[in-house]
Amino acid sequence: MPSTFRPNDMPDAFPIPDGFRPAHIHGDFIAFNGPLYARLTDATIQLGFRVEQRHTNPLGICHGGMLATFVDMLVPCTAMYEPGRERRFLPTISLQIDYLGPSPLGAWVQGEAQILRSTRNLVFGQGLVNADGAPALRFSGIFKIGPAWGDAADTDPLGVRSPV
């Protein structure tokens, strides 16, 4: 399905919503598949991205693998912003996703997670993701509490509290 969407037009034609800033997520995988954006609210951290051509499947909608990558980041990022929690690497043990609707080319995909429970070794979370305000998927996951990552005391690992 041919598209007239041009990524170079994205900053003007498809702006990033107010309050979102580039998320400083380390590693080549996210650097290649992003960019991801983050916004800190009173309640939680929100992540988002704009669906680009490289994120789509042959039908011109966001590939399920890109959406899985996105939600795989939501619980760990949310956990890092919980008060009193040390910054730890949180590898995925289990991730369940229910795809509810499409995320078309150019859509703003936004999600947030909630931490349901933390034990000494595990974090349990769930969340919802919308594409241009419409439900796109729901997810839940279990994450292992791994070793300290970077500055374990860093209260702003994504760089969303820093001045612009």
Secondary structure, 3 states (H helix, E strand, C coil): CCCCCCHHHHHHHCCCCCCCEECCCCCHHHHHHCCCEEEECCCCEEEEEECCHHHECCCCEECHHHHHHHHHHHHHHHHHCCCCCCCECCCEEEEEEEECCCCECCCEEEEEEEEEEECCCEEEEEEEEEECCEEEEEEEEEEECCCECCCCCCCCCCCCCCCC
